[in-house]
Amino acid sequence: MNEQSTTPDSRGFDLAERTALFGESILSFVTGISRDEIRGPLVRQLVRSGTSIGANYMEADEAGTKKEFRYRISVFCRESRETQYWLRMIAAAAPKHKHVARTLWQEAHELTLIFGSIHRKSKTAPK
């Protein structure tokens, strides 16, 4: 995992790095959660949605058309909101991990807001 600090002041605006660090944080977080028939499926869903955020950002960044860019950003926003949901469920299923889950939830929320804004602005941008 990258040793860089990911506090709000140090994250900056390198969104590719920020989304990659977020995915790495998700992976680190889930390694500490014991699995059972309830938490196992929640962890798997979180890993899928939390790591796909960065992948969809990379796809959007490489989009060939405005339509493809907007689509990828919308997928990114959905994955980010889904990640927030799974973090909430894990916090309920594994209360001792609630604090870290809340911190990750906040980062997912901030990413959702950033990319929601980009998505809205891309609608009104000149063609």
Protein Blocks (a to p, Z undefined) as FASTA:
>chain_A
ZZbdcbfklnomafklmmmmmmmmmmmmmmmpccdfklmmmmmmmmmmmmmmmmmmmmmm
mpcbfklmmmmmmmmmmmmmmmmmmmmmmmmmmmmlmmmmmmmmmmmmmmmmmmmmmmmm
mmmpcZZ
